[in-house]
């Protein structure tokens, strides 16, 4: 029967007689958590490594979406000949070679400790193709963006973006932000991470009006963006903003805040940074910006070209790919 299925589906199906082996009632279980950039060979490497040290996988959960790989493994280490510290070191080294961080929980493994995944995104959420198309349609030279926004000078870049947005009604900015669609893969990733018991945070150089909306749409626990002053009387972006008013989210300070609020340790917070991933884009997040709405606002003079330049900087620092 299986051979017939194999022939009909062009799938290779292997099978053998199952001989049950009595398992020892005395088991030593450990929870392994693997996080990093998704790539081929991760599961094969971890399986081969665990097998080499006579470690049995009892249970696994995995998600791989939007360039992110995360896997929880409950393993039985009772037959391993290595002491626990040596075993952890070996496993960390093997996985680090693939760019994967490894964390362990050896006590009360069936009650998973609280874990936080913090996405630290320093670049723009607008993909380069969309950005270039907007610039072409708006007749804005790429050199203008390149000279206005540089990753080496984040605060001056954001100050310039806020300056371009001066007197823009907050309602217009919010209307553009609300039209941003989130890819199904991003939604699935965030939902799966929450199902697996993780709290999710986002740090961005984008303006807080944008990151707060993203947090609400994805129903994640935390977002940290750049606050820009708003004139309460006119409900417009305030003018005369100073460098001191543009506060870039500080990773160290945010981690301290989260450790206190969530009662977790440093090892319970995993940082996923676009600077460390080795690939362009915003790991974990794929957003679709509505060019039609943006360009309609430009054509109707609701957005000036200067305000559009500021808007493009409000989603993070654009950079050359």
C-alpha positions as CSV (number, residue, x, y, z in Angstrom):
1,X,0.0,0.0,0.0
2,X,2.8,2.4,0.9
3,X,4.7,1.6,-2.2
4,X,1.6,2.4,-4.3
5,X,1.2,5.7,-2.5
6,X,4.9,6.4,-3.2
7,X,4.5,5.7,-6.9
8,X,1.4,7.8,-7.2
9,X,2.8,10.8,-5.3
10,X,6.4,10.6,-6.3
11,X,7.3,10.8,-2.6
12,X,10.0,8.5,-1.2
13,X,8.4,6.6,1.7
14,X,10.7,4.6,4.0
15,X,9.4,2.2,6.7
16,X,10.7,-0.4,9.1
17,X,9.4,-2.6,11.9
18,X,9.0,-0.8,15.1
19,X,10.6,-2.5,18.1
20,X,9.6,-0.7,21.3
21,X,12.4,-0.1,23.8
22,X,11.4,0.3,27.5
23,X,12.1,3.8,28.6
24,X,13.6,4.4,32.0
25,X,11.3,6.0,34.5
26,X,14.2,8.1,35.7
27,X,14.5,10.9,33.1
28,X,16.4,14.1,33.2
29,X,14.6,16.6,30.9
30,X,15.9,19.9,29.6
31,X,14.2,22.6,27.6
32,X,16.2,24.0,24.7
33,X,15.2,27.2,23.0
34,X,16.8,28.0,19.6
35,X,16.4,31.5,18.0
36,X,17.9,33.1,15.0
37,X,17.8,33.7,11.3
38,X,16.0,31.0,9.3
39,X,18.2,29.0,7.0
40,X,18.5,25.4,5.7
41,X,20.1,22.8,7.9
42,X,19.2,24.1,11.4
43,X,16.9,21.1,12.3
44,X,19.3,18.6,10.7
45,X,22.3,20.1,12.7
46,X,20.5,20.1,16.0
47,X,19.1,16.6,15.5
48,X,22.5,15.2,14.5
49,X,24.2,16.9,17.5
50,X,21.7,15.6,20.0
51,X,21.9,12.1,18.6
52,X,25.7,12.2,18.8
53,X,25.4,12.8,22.6
54,X,22.6,10.2,23.1
55,X,20.0,12.8,23.8
56,X,16.4,12.0,22.9
57,X,13.9,14.6,21.7
58,X,10.6,14.3,23.7
59,X,8.7,17.2,22.2
60,X,9.2,20.1,19.8
61,X,7.5,23.3,18.6
62,X,8.8,25.4,15.8
63,X,8.0,28.5,13.7
64,X,9.9,29.8,10.7
65,X,8.5,32.9,9.1
66,X,9.8,36.2,7.8
67,X,13.5,35.2,8.1
68,X,13.0,34.2,11.8
69,X,13.5,30.7,13.2
70,X,12.4,29.7,16.7
71,X,12.3,26.2,18.1
72,X,11.5,24.8,21.5
73,X,12.8,21.4,22.2
74,X,12.1,19.2,25.3
75,X,14.9,16.7,25.5
76,X,15.9,13.8,27.7
77,X,19.6,14.1,28.7
78,X,19.7,11.2,31.2
79,X,21.8,9.0,28.8
80,X,24.3,11.7,27.9
81,X,27.9,11.1,29.1
82,X,28.7,14.8,29.3
83,X,28.2,16.9,32.4
84,X,25.5,19.4,32.0
85,X,27.7,22.5,31.7
86,X,29.9,20.8,29.0
87,X,26.8,19.7,27.2
88,X,25.4,23.2,27.1
89,X,28.7,24.6,25.9
90,X,28.8,22.0,23.0
91,X,25.2,22.7,22.0
92,X,25.7,26.5,22.1
93,X,28.9,26.2,19.9
94,X,27.3,24.0,17.3
95,X,24.2,26.2,16.9
96,X,26.2,29.5,17.1
97,X,28.0,28.3,13.9
98,X,24.7,28.6,12.2
99,X,23.9,32.0,13.8
100,X,21.4,30.5,16.2
101,X,21.2,31.5,19.9
102,X,20.6,28.7,22.3
103,X,19.0,29.0,25.8
104,X,18.3,26.3,28.3
105,X,15.9,25.6,31.1
106,X,16.7,22.7,33.4
107,X,14.3,23.2,36.3
108,X,10.5,22.8,36.3
109,X,10.7,22.4,32.5
110,X,7.0,21.8,32.1
111,X,6.3,25.3,33.4
112,X,8.1,27.4,30.9
113,X,9.8,30.4,32.2
114,X,8.6,33.8,31.0
115,X,10.5,34.8,27.8
116,X,10.6,38.0,25.8
117,X,11.5,38.4,22.2
118,X,12.6,42.0,21.4
119,X,12.8,43.0,17.8
120,X,15.3,45.8,17.5
121,X,14.8,47.4,14.1
122,X,17.1,50.3,13.1
123,X,16.2,50.6,9.4
124,X,13.1,51.6,7.5
125,X,10.0,49.4,7.4
126,X,9.5,50.5,3.8
127,X,11.0,48.0,1.4
128,X,13.5,49.6,-1.2
129,X,11.3,48.9,-4.2
130,X,8.3,50.7,-2.7
131,X,10.5,53.6,-1.5
132,X,12.0,54.0,-5.0
133,X,8.6,53.9,-6.7
134,X,7.3,56.6,-4.3
135,X,10.4,58.8,-5.0
136,X,10.0,58.3,-8.7
137,X,6.3,59.2,-8.7
138,X,6.8,62.2,-6.4
139,X,9.9,63.4,-8.4
140,X,12.1,63.4,-5.3
141,X,15.8,62.7,-6.1
142,X,17.2,59.7,-4.3
143,X,20.1,61.9,-3.3
144,X,17.7,63.9,-1.2
145,X,16.8,60.9,0.9
146,X,20.5,59.7,1.0
147,X,21.7,63.1,2.3
148,X,18.8,63.6,4.7
149,X,18.8,60.1,6.3
150,X,22.0,58.3,7.3
151,X,22.3,55.4,9.7
152,X,25.5,56.9,11.1
153,X,23.6,60.0,12.3
154,X,20.3,58.7,13.6
155,X,19.3,61.7,15.8
156,X,20.0,64.4,13.1
157,X,18.1,62.2,10.6
158,X,15.0,62.0,12.8
159,X,15.2,65.6,13.7
160,X,15.2,66.4,10.0
161,X,12.2,64.1,9.4
162,X,10.3,65.8,12.2
163,X,11.2,69.2,10.7
164,X,9.8,68.2,7.3
165,X,6.5,67.2,9.0
166,X,6.1,70.5,10.8
167,X,2.4,71.7,10.8
168,X,1.2,68.5,9.2
169,X,-2.1,67.5,10.8
170,X,-1.8,64.4,13.0
171,X,-5.0,63.1,11.4
172,X,-3.2,62.9,8.0
173,X,-0.3,61.1,9.4
174,X,-2.5,58.6,11.2
175,X,-4.6,58.1,8.1
176,X,-1.5,57.0,6.1
177,X,-0.4,54.8,8.9
178,X,-3.8,53.1,9.2
179,X,-3.6,52.0,5.5
180,X,-0.4,50.0,6.1
181,X,-1.2,46.3,5.7
182,X,0.7,43.5,7.6
183,X,1.6,40.4,5.7
184,X,-0.1,37.1,6.6
185,X,3.3,35.6,7.4
186,X,4.0,38.3,9.9
187,X,0.6,37.9,11.6
188,X,1.2,34.1,11.7
189,X,4.7,34.6,13.2
190,X,3.4,36.9,16.0
191,X,0.4,34.6,16.8
192,X,2.6,31.5,16.9
193,X,5.2,33.2,19.2
194,X,2.4,34.2,21.6
195,X,0.9,30.6,21.5
196,X,4.4,29.3,22.3
197,X,4.4,31.6,25.4
198,X,6.6,34.5,24.3
199,X,6.0,38.2,25.0
200,X,6.9,40.3,22.0
201,X,8.4,43.8,22.0
202,X,9.4,46.1,19.1
203,X,12.1,48.8,19.2
204,X,12.3,51.1,16.2
205,X,13.8,54.4,15.0
206,X,10.4,55.1,13.5
207,X,8.0,57.6,15.1
208,X,5.9,56.3,18.0
209,X,2.7,57.2,16.1
210,X,3.7,54.4,13.7
211,X,5.1,51.8,16.2
212,X,2.1,52.2,18.5
213,X,-0.3,51.4,15.7
214,X,1.8,48.4,14.7
215,X,1.7,47.2,18.3
216,X,-2.1,47.5,18.4
217,X,-2.6,45.8,15.0
218,X,-0.4,42.9,15.9
219,X,-1.5,42.8,19.6
220,X,2.1,42.6,20.8
221,X,3.1,43.5,24.4
222,X,5.5,46.4,23.9
223,X,6.6,49.0,21.3
224,X,9.2,51.7,21.6
225,X,9.4,54.4,19.0
226,X,10.6,58.0,18.7
227,X,8.1,60.5,20.3
228,X,7.6,63.7,18.4
229,X,5.9,66.8,20.0
230,X,2.3,67.5,18.9
231,X,0.6,70.9,19.2
232,X,-2.4,70.1,21.4
233,X,-4.4,73.2,20.1
234,X,-4.0,72.6,16.4
235,X,-3.4,68.8,16.5
236,X,-0.4,69.2,14.2
237,X,3.2,68.2,14.4
238,X,4.9,70.9,16.5
239,X,7.4,73.3,15.0
240,X,10.8,74.3,16.4
241,X,11.6,70.8,17.6
242,X,15.0,70.6,19.3
243,X,17.5,67.7,19.3
244,X,16.8,67.1,23.0
245,X,13.2,66.4,22.2
246,X,14.1,63.6,19.8
247,X,14.8,60.7,22.1
248,X,16.0,57.5,20.4
249,X,14.9,54.3,22.1
250,X,17.8,53.0,24.2
251,X,18.2,49.2,24.1
252,X,19.9,49.0,27.5
253,X,17.4,51.1,29.2
254,X,14.5,49.2,27.7
255,X,15.9,45.9,28.8
256,X,16.3,47.2,32.3
257,X,12.7,48.4,32.2
258,X,11.4,45.1,30.9
259,X,13.4,43.0,33.5
260,X,11.8,45.0,36.3
261,X,8.3,45.0,34.9
262,X,8.2,41.3,33.8
263,X,10.5,40.0,36.6
264,X,12.9,38.3,34.2
265,X,16.6,37.9,33.8
266,X,18.9,39.0,30.9
267,X,18.9,35.4,29.6
268,X,15.1,35.5,29.3
269,X,15.2,38.4,26.8
270,X,16.2,37.5,23.2
271,X,17.2,40.4,21.0
272,X,16.6,40.0,17.2
273,X,18.3,42.9,15.4
274,X,18.3,43.7,11.7
275,X,21.9,44.7,12.1
276,X,22.9,41.2,13.2
277,X,20.8,39.2,10.7
278,X,23.1,39.7,7.7
279,X,20.2,40.2,5.3
280,X,18.4,43.4,4.2
281,X,15.0,44.1,5.5
282,X,13.2,44.0,8.9
283,X,13.3,40.5,10.3
284,X,10.0,39.3,11.6
285,X,8.0,42.2,10.0
286,X,6.8,42.5,6.4
287,X,4.6,45.5,5.8
288,X,2.8,46.7,2.7
289,X,2.6,50.5,2.3
290,X,-0.3,51.9,0.3
291,X,1.4,54.0,-2.4
292,X,-2.0,55.0,-3.9
293,X,-3.1,56.8,-0.7
294,X,0.3,58.5,-0.2
295,X,0.5,59.7,-3.8
296,X,-3.2,60.8,-3.8
297,X,-2.5,62.9,-0.7
298,X,0.5,64.4,-2.6
299,X,-1.5,65.1,-5.7
300,X,-4.3,66.7,-3.7
301,X,-1.7,68.8,-1.9
302,X,-2.7,67.3,1.5
303,X,1.0,66.2,1.7
304,X,3.7,68.5,0.4
305,X,6.9,67.0,-1.0
306,X,8.7,68.1,2.1
307,X,6.1,66.4,4.3
308,X,6.4,63.3,2.2
309,X,10.2,63.3,2.8
310,X,9.5,63.6,6.5
311,X,6.9,60.8,6.3
312,X,9.3,58.4,4.7
313,X,11.8,59.0,7.5
314,X,9.1,58.4,10.1
315,X,9.0,54.7,9.4
316,X,12.7,54.2,10.3
317,X,16.0,55.3,8.7
318,X,16.0,54.4,4.9
319,X,19.3,52.9,3.9
320,X,21.0,51.7,0.7
321,X,20.5,48.0,0.2
